Amino acid sequence: MQTLIIACGALAREVLALIELNGWQHMELSCLPADLHLRPEKIPDAVEAAVEAARGRYEQIFVAYADCGTGGLLKARCDALGVDMISGPHCYSFFEGNEAFTARGEVTSFYLTDFLARQFDAFVWRPMGLDKHPELRDMYFGNYEKLVYLAQTEDESLTAAATLAAQKLGLKFERRFTGYGDLSSSLGALPH
Amino acid sequence: MSDEEDDLILDELSDEDLVLQMHDDLYDGMADEIDEAVRILLKRNWLPYDILTKSLVEGMRIVGIDFRDGILFVPEVLLAAGAMKKGMGILKPLLIETGAPQLGKMVIGTVKGDIHDIGKNLVAMMMEGAGFEVIDLGINNPVEDYIDALKRENADILGMSALLTTTMPYMKVVIDTMKEQGIRDDYIVLVGGAPLNEEFGKAIGSDAYCRDAAVTVETAKEFMARRHNQL
């Protein structure tokens, strides 16, 4: 069944890796800009536009987003559009596995994924103005205790980047290998 | 900044120009300049309350409008808030000595599971600036903390804040517990935070959703006035 995956740009590498790994030749990927996460209220409209633009050209469309700060609005929109999406609050949760993530109940951890470790400056440091005003760091991160790097791949350079990010934020560092977690099972469960 | 502005001597400005300059300096997050200007106005025998309202609160109100309109972003607002905090640090002890209108008392904190307190801190500061006494419970508050503080402090207003969509439903837990205890209507309940909206505020049984610090102040004043009229 010809399937389009409409994904957050922060998941592009991971979705492509899964397609290649599993030989899912029936899947195509279309990404929305990852920086929509800076304005999550814009995600439902952007997803709807992408779904409508692709409608009719695929037998199946799947939205590779979790709730991602939309407060249930993305789920409601996907339901109205008749397309499925990934369960869970955000990618940190579904990479670790939604059940495991919830069970941890971590409140004071700041998370990075492979994408965010790679793009820390562009998606965290600079948008928060910390490149120009490092004195703001503790206003943002003073209540966090550790940075948890949820690693999708074994990549020493990303672990080094995440370690450096933790140092810049003044947080303890922990690395957890998650692999692709519920992203893999969600895509794998789609009818072929 | 131009050389001309570098050479600006605050003490040589008229009161009116100095207050306008303070609005600019707050906008630019210039804490040292705000500190200096507050001291100059005190030396000119301004009442601390007037300095607070006419320079700092008004300056932050302008910052709030431009934040709402997408002209300023969070880093700039934080810098402005830091500058206001510096000015308030000088004025706070003096306000207690010289007296200032007390509009009411608010208990505020982020909900259980949520440690993001930037918005809550801005609201607390603006509420204090507007003449409310603020009891700040900090972060990650379970329902008992809110209810104990409301009773202990004989507060008028409960303010709850959440940044995460996973923690915002806890506001309903607090409100439902207040209902169970028969104390819900004893307090004005205001809620806020980036993922919230008016619909959510209504659905959980709050009195109002406040989209930013300035709106919180106005909403709190309005509810306190209504309450006063009922007495």
Chai-1 contact restraints between the chains, C-beta under 6 A:
chainA,res_idxA,chainB,res_idxB,connection_type,confidence,min_distance_angstrom,max_distance_angstrom,comment,restraint_id
A,D67,B,T165,contact,1.0,0.0,6.0,A-B,restraint_1
A,G69,B,T165,contact,1.0,0.0,6.0,A-B,restraint_2
A,G69,B,P195,contact,1.0,0.0,6.0,A-B,restraint_3
A,G71,B,T165,contact,1.0,0.0,6.0,A-B,restraint_4
A,G71,B,P195,contact,1.0,0.0,6.0,A-B,restraint_5
A,P89,B,T166,contact,1.0,0.0,6.0,A-B,restraint_6
A,V107,B,G113,contact,1.0,0.0,6.0,A-B,restraint_7
A,V107,B,I115,contact,1.0,0.0,6.0,A-B,restraint_8
A,T108,B,I115,contact,1.0,0.0,6.0,A-B,restraint_9
A,G129,B,P75,contact,1.0,0.0,6.0,A-B,restraint_10
A,H133,B,P75,contact,1.0,0.0,6.0,A-B,restraint_11
A,L136,B,L78,contact,1.0,0.0,6.0,A-B,restraint_12
A,M139,B,L78,contact,1.0,0.0,6.0,A-B,restraint_13
A,N143,B,I115,contact,1.0,0.0,6.0,A-B,restraint_14
A,N143,B,I139,contact,1.0,0.0,6.0,A-B,restraint_15
